[in-house]
Amino acid sequence: ERDLQEARNRQLQADVLIHETYTSPNSTGASFQGDPNSSSMSMGSGHAYVPTVREIEHYTRMLNNPGAAMPHGVFVLADEANGLAITGLSQNCAQFFGKEVPELMGKSLLEYIDNPSAIEAALMMKDLTLANPVSVGIVGEDGTMRLLANLILHRLPNGLAIDIEELDPYENAFSFHARVRQAIDRLHTCETSEAMCQRVSEEFFQLSGYDRVMMYKFHEDHHGEVVTEFCTENIKDDSFLGLHYPATDIPQRSRDQFKAVSVRIIVDARAPDSPILLNEGDATEMLPLTMSSLRPAHACHKEYLVNMGVRASVAVAIVVKDQLWGLMIAHHMEPKFVSFQMRMAVEFLTQAFSMALTNLTDTAAHSRHERSLNLHSKLCDKMYQQGSNPGLRVRGLIQSEPSISDLIPGVTGAVVYYRGTISSIG
């Protein structure tokens, strides 16, 4: 546990330095020497440079409180105790409400909902995640329907946060969920983790319609590897399969966010984020968006996607025994939106995969433990059969079947040194 925490801290420090280098080439962090993915970073003066607590706090606040929303939806902050009076809005609100921010500030959100009782019923629940999404119609002041939308609710110290995303009235989410259930049933036929990764990646590729789907597995040192890949014919020559990426490819704070909200989408990496405007005197940097579906990705990540020719993406966390085991990542070469209902189905698929993978891992660990105990018992018997002379007992480890080399799978040779005598096998 201590080693894991130390590794997290080292990666967080490297993440901060890389962020500073990206955002400000003349910043303090930009002048460090050495590999930013290693723990031995130094300044030009030769002294090790470690980001200050204030720099780390600023970096974390920037990721969690970006002060903007992804432009495919509209972010609303409302006062739950005051009839859902609007106290904050993303600047692109006119695309859904037909009105600009000043015209909506202070008004009740309920005035623009065709079925206010749906929201009121949802707010009766202590855990709003059980109520999401609330599907309603957005109406104009004259009562005419403007669009069908999903409201995704969560409570903040600042008020009630509402992510509004347009909903396709012809979307058949029930059919999608049924196909996901069938995919989960097929997972149970897999006998190895490798086969299971292949299966869930292929199922998601067939279900989602994305151009590329990959399983990205984290290793013990936190670096990632693409272990499966499925893609369309037009991009199959640009394969990422087998590639390894440094730990800083997925920053530590982003990993923490994935454990809080397991499905993240980017609809269009080229589209600029929409600033959030609050009541005068309220600072957007104090508005936490960790749980928001509209929290934008870091500018560096979006630039990274664009440089690869990717316009849209979805990333789903794979959590095994409360640890981020990996991510299922999908890329699309054109803008692509996936509704909250579809994202819930994908989350259900990956949760089932995580549970199956956990069971498979536990079963394999139990088998290894049983094998080890059985092997130790057999080796002790072989040594005992050689008599009471310790030197002869060593022969029982070397010349018998099984031998000491069988203790570690894949080992083809072993050496025993006892009282100046070397005995070997293999």
C-alpha positions in Angstrom: 0.0 0.0 0.0 2.8 2.4 0.8 4.6 1.6 -2.4 1.4 2.2 -4.3 0.9 5.6 -2.7 4.5 6.6 -3.4 4.1 5.7 -7.0 0.9 7.8 -7.2 2.7 10.7 -5.7 5.6 10.4 -8.2 3.2 10.3 -11.1 1.2 13.2 -9.8 4.4 15.3 -9.6 5.3 14.3 -13.2 1.8 15.1 -14.3 2.0 18.6 -12.9 5.3 19.3 -14.6 4.1 18.1 -17.9 1.0 20.3 -17.6 3.1 23.3 -16.8 5.3 22.6 -19.8 2.3 22.3 -22.1 0.5 25.4 -20.8 3.5 27.7 -20.4 6.8 27.0 -22.1 8.6 29.5 -19.9 7.2 28.1 -16.6 9.3 26.7 -13.9 8.3 23.2 -14.7 9.3 23.6 -18.3 13.0 23.7 -17.4 13.3 20.4 -15.8 15.7 17.9 -17.2 15.3 14.2 -17.8 12.3 12.0 -18.5 9.1 13.5 -17.1 7.7 10.0 -16.7 10.5 9.0 -14.3 10.9 9.9 -10.7 14.3 11.4 -11.1 13.5 14.9 -12.6 15.9 17.7 -12.1 16.2 21.4 -12.9 18.9 22.9 -15.0 20.8 23.7 -11.9 21.1 20.0 -11.2 18.8 20.1 -8.2 15.8 17.8 -8.1 12.6 19.8 -8.7 9.4 18.7 -7.0 6.2 20.7 -7.6 5.0 22.7 -4.6 1.7 21.8 -2.7 0.2 25.0 -4.2 1.1 23.9 -7.7 -0.4 20.5 -7.2 -3.6 22.0 -5.7 -3.8 24.5 -8.7 -3.4 21.6 -11.1 -6.1 19.5 -9.4 -8.5 22.4 -9.2 -7.9 23.1 -12.9 -8.9 19.5 -13.8 -11.9 19.3 -11.5 -13.1 22.9 -11.9 -12.5 23.9 -15.5 -15.1 26.6 -15.6 -16.5 25.4 -18.9 -18.7 22.7 -20.4 -18.5 20.6 -23.5 -20.6 22.3 -26.2 -22.8 19.3 -27.1 -24.9 20.0 -24.0 -25.9 22.9 -21.7 -24.8 23.2 -18.1 -27.2 24.7 -15.6 -26.7 25.5 -11.9 -29.9 26.0 -10.0 -30.9 26.9 -6.5 -32.9 23.9 -5.2 -34.2 25.8 -2.2 -35.6 28.6 -4.4 -37.7 26.8 -7.0 -34.7 25.9 -9.2 -33.9 29.5 -9.9 -31.0 29.6 -12.4 -27.7 30.8 -10.8 -25.3 29.6 -13.5 -25.3 28.7 -17.2 -23.0 27.6 -19.9 -22.7 30.3 -22.6 -24.2 28.1 -25.3 -27.6 28.0 -23.6 -29.4 29.6 -26.5 -29.0 26.4 -28.6 -31.5 24.7 -26.3 -33.5 27.5 -24.7 -33.5 30.1 -27.5 -32.4 32.7 -25.0 -29.0 34.1 -23.9 -27.6 33.9 -20.4 -28.8 37.3 -19.1 -32.4 36.4 -20.1 -32.4 33.2 -18.2 -30.5 34.1 -15.0 -32.7 34.2 -11.9 -35.6 32.5 -13.7 -36.9 29.0 -12.7 -35.7 26.2 -14.8 -39.2 24.6 -14.4 -40.6 27.4 -16.6 -38.8 25.8 -19.6 -39.7 22.1 -18.8 -42.8 20.5 -20.2 -43.1 18.2 -17.2 -41.9 19.9 -14.1 -43.2 17.1 -11.9 -40.6 14.7 -13.3 -37.8 16.8 -11.9 -39.6 17.4 -8.6 -40.1 13.6 -8.2 -36.4 13.0 -9.0 -35.3 15.6 -6.4 -37.2 13.7 -3.7 -34.5 11.0 -4.0 -31.5 11.3 -1.7 -29.2 9.6 -4.3 -29.8 11.4 -7.6 -27.8 8.8 -9.6 -30.8 6.5 -9.2 -33.0 9.1 -10.8 -30.8 9.9 -13.8 -31.6 10.6 -16.5 -34.8 12.6 -16.3 -36.1 12.8 -19.8 -38.2 15.9 -20.4 -39.1 18.4 -23.2 -37.5 21.8 -23.3 -40.2 24.4 -24.2 -40.2 28.0 -25.1 -42.1 30.7 -23.1 -45.1 30.2 -25.4 -45.2 26.5 -24.5 -44.0 25.2 -27.9 -41.7 22.2 -27.7 -38.1 22.9 -28.7 -36.5 19.6 -28.2 -36.5 16.3 -26.1 -33.6 16.2 -23.6 -32.0 14.2 -20.8 -31.4 16.0 -17.5 -28.5 14.5 -15.6 -28.6 15.8 -12.0 -26.1 15.9 -9.1 -25.9 18.1 -6.1 -23.0 20.4 -5.4 -22.2 22.7 -2.4 -23.0 25.5 -4.9 -26.4 24.2 -5.8 -28.1 21.7 -8.1 -26.0 20.9 -11.2 -27.9 19.9 -14.3 -26.3 18.6 -17.4 -28.7 18.9 -20.4 -28.2 16.7 -23.4 -30.4 16.4 -26.4 -32.2 13.1 -26.8 -33.1 11.5 -30.1 -36.8 10.6 -29.8 -36.3 7.7 -32.2 -33.4 6.1 -30.2 -34.2 2.5 -29.2 -32.2 2.2 -25.9 -34.1 -0.9 -24.9 -32.8 -2.8 -27.9 -29.3 -1.7 -27.1 -29.6 -2.9 -23.5 -31.0 -6.2 -24.8 -27.9 -6.6 -27.0 -25.7 -5.8 -24.1 -27.3 -8.5 -22.0 -26.6 -11.0 -24.7 -23.0 -9.8 -24.9 -22.6 -10.3 -21.1 -23.9 -13.9 -21.5 -21.2 -14.6 -24.0 -18.5 -13.3 -21.6 -19.2 -16.3 -19.4 -17.8 -18.7 -22.1 -14.3 -17.1 -21.8 -11.8 -19.1 -19.8 -8.9 -16.7 -19.8 -8.5 -12.9 -19.2 -7.0 -12.5 -22.7 -10.1 -14.2 -24.3 -12.4 -12.1 -22.1 -10.7 -8.8 -23.2 -11.0 -9.8 -26.8 -14.7 -10.7 -26.4 -15.7 -7.5 -24.6 -13.8 -5.3 -27.0 -15.3 -7.0 -30.0 -18.8 -6.8 -28.5 -18.4 -3.1 -27.8 -17.0 -2.5 -31.3 -20.1 -4.2 -32.9 -22.6 -2.4 -30.6 -21.2 1.1 -30.6 -20.4 2.0 -34.2 -17.1 3.6 -33.3 -14.2 3.3 -35.8 -11.8 1.9 -33.3 -12.2 0.1 -30.0 -9.2 -0.8 -27.8 -8.6 -2.4 -24.4 -5.9 -0.4 -22.6 -4.4 -2.3 -19.6 -2.4 -0.7 -16.8 0.7 -2.5 -15.6 2.1 -2.4 -12.0 4.3 0.6 -12.8 1.1 2.4 -14.0 2.2 2.5 -17.7 -0.5 1.3 -20.2 -0.6 -1.2 -23.0 -3.1 -1.7 -25.8 -3.9 -5.4 -25.5 -6.9 -5.7 -27.9 -8.0 -3.7 -30.9 -10.9 -3.8 -33.4 -11.3 -1.2 -36.1 -13.0 -0.5 -39.4 -11.3 -1.2 -42.7 -10.4 2.4 -43.5 -8.1 2.7 -40.5 -6.9 -0.9 -39.9 -3.4 -0.1 -41.3 -2.8 2.4 -38.4 -2.9 -0.2 -35.6 -2.2 0.7 -32.0 -2.2 -3.0 -30.9 0.8 -3.9 -28.7 1.9 -0.3 -28.1 3.0 0.8 -24.7 2.4 4.3 -23.3 4.0 6.0 -20.2 2.1 6.4 -17.0 1.7 10.1 -17.6 -0.4 9.3 -20.7 -3.3 9.0 -18.3 -2.6 11.5 -15.4 -3.2 10.4 -11.9 -6.0 12.8 -11.3 -7.7 11.7 -14.4 -7.5 8.1 -13.1 -9.2 9.3 -9.9 -11.9 10.9 -12.0 -12.5 7.7 -13.9 -13.2 5.9 -10.6 -15.8 8.5 -9.7 -17.4 8.7 -13.2 -16.6 5.6 -15.2 -17.8 6.7 -18.7 -16.5 9.8 -20.3 -17.2 11.0 -23.9 -15.8 13.6 -26.2 -18.3 14.4 -29.0 -16.1 16.6 -31.0 -12.4 17.2 -30.1 -12.3 20.3 -32.4 -15.3 22.1 -30.8 -14.4 24.8 -28.3 -15.7 24.4 -24.8 -18.5 26.7 -23.6 -17.6 29.0 -20.7 -19.9 28.8 -17.6 -21.2 32.1 -16.3 -22.4 32.4 -12.7 -24.0 35.1 -10.7 -21.8 38.2 -10.2 -19.3 37.6 -7.5 -19.3 33.8 -7.8 -16.0 32.3 -9.1 -16.2 29.4 -11.6 -12.9 28.0 -10.3 -14.9 27.1 -7.1 -17.5 25.1 -9.1 -16.5 21.4 -9.0 -17.4 19.5 -12.2 -15.9 16.2 -11.4 -19.3 14.4 -11.5 -20.6 16.4 -14.5 -21.2 14.6 -17.8 -20.2 17.8 -19.5 -16.8 18.3 -17.8 -14.4 19.0 -20.7 -11.2 17.1 -21.3 -7.8 18.7 -20.9 -6.8 20.8 -23.9 -3.7 18.7 -24.3 -5.7 15.5 -24.6 -8.0 17.0 -27.2 -5.0 18.3 -29.2 -3.5 14.8 -29.0 -6.7 13.3 -30.4 -6.9 15.8 -33.2 -3.3 15.1 -34.2 -4.3 11.5 -34.6 -7.2 12.4 -36.8 -9.7 11.5 -34.1 -12.8 13.7 -33.6 -14.8 11.7 -31.0 -14.0 9.3 -28.3 -15.4 7.4 -25.3 -13.4 5.9 -22.4 -14.9 3.5 -19.9 -13.1 2.5 -16.7 -12.4 -1.1 -15.8 -12.2 -1.3 -12.1 -11.0 -4.6 -10.5 -10.9 -4.8 -6.7 -11.2 -1.0 -6.3 -8.2 -0.5 -8.5 -8.3 1.0 -12.0 -7.3 -2.1 -14.0 -7.6 -0.4 -17.4 -9.8 1.5 -19.9 -11.9 0.5 -22.8 -11.4 3.3 -25.3 -13.2 4.0 -28.6 -12.2 6.5 -31.3 -14.2 7.9 -34.2 -13.0 9.9 -37.1 -16.1 12.1 -37.2 -18.1 13.8 -34.4 -20.2 11.3 -32.6 -22.6 11.6 -29.7 -23.7 8.7 -27.4 -26.8 9.3 -25.2 -26.8 8.8 -21.5 -29.0 5.7 -21.8 -26.4 4.2 -24.2 -23.6 5.1 -21.8 -25.4 3.4 -19.0 -25.6 0.2 -21.1 -21.9 0.4 -21.9 -21.1 0.9 -18.2 -23.3 -2.1 -17.4 -21.2 -4.2 -19.9 -17.9 -3.1 -18.5 -19.1 -3.7 -14.9 -20.0 -7.3 -15.8 -16.6 -7.6 -17.5 -14.9 -6.3 -14.3 -16.8 -8.8 -12.2 -16.0 -11.7 -14.5 -12.4 -10.6 -14.7 -12.2 -10.4 -10.9 -13.6 -13.9 -10.5 -11.2 -15.2 -13.2 -8.3 -13.6 -11.4 -9.3 -15.0 -8.0 -9.7 -18.4 -9.5 -6.3 -18.3 -11.1 -4.7 -17.0 -7.9 -6.3 -19.8 -5.9 -5.1 -22.4 -8.4 -1.6 -21.0 -8.2 -1.7 -21.1 -4.4 -2.9 -24.7 -4.5 -0.2 -25.7 -7.0 2.5 -24.1 -4.9 1.4 -25.8 -1.7 1.2 -29.2 -3.5 4.7 -28.6 -5.1 6.2 -27.6 -1.8 4.8 -30.8 -0.2 6.3 -33.0 -2.9 9.7 -31.3 -2.7 9.8 -31.8 1.0 9.0 -35.5 0.6 11.8 -35.8 -2.0 14.3 -34.2 0.4 13.2 -36.4 3.2 13.6 -39.5 1.1 17.3 -38.7 0.7 18.0 -39.2 4.4 19.2 -37.0 7.2 22.3 -35.7 5.5 21.6 -32.0 4.4 24.0 -32.3 1.4 22.1 -35.3 0.1 18.8 -33.6 0.7 19.8 -30.9 -1.8 19.9 -33.7 -4.4 16.2 -34.2 -3.8 15.6 -30.6 -5.0 17.8 -31.1 -8.1 17.5 -34.7 -9.3 13.9 -35.4 -8.7 10.7 -34.8 -10.6 9.3 -32.3 -9.8 12.4 -30.2 -9.1 13.1 -26.8 -7.6 12.9 -25.2 -11.0 9.1 -26.0 -11.1 8.5 -23.6 -8.3 8.4 -20.6 -10.7 6.4 -21.1 -13.9 8.5 -20.6 -17.1 11.9 -21.2 -15.4 14.1 -23.6 -17.3 17.0 -23.8 -14.8 18.0 -23.4 -11.2 21.0 -23.4 -8.9 21.4 -24.5 -5.3 24.5 -23.3 -3.3 25.0 -25.2 0.0 28.3 -25.1 2.0 30.5 -24.3 -0.9 28.9 -26.8 -3.3 26.9 -25.7 -6.3 24.2 -28.0 -7.7 22.3 -27.1 -10.8 19.5 -28.3 -13.1 18.5 -27.2 -16.6 
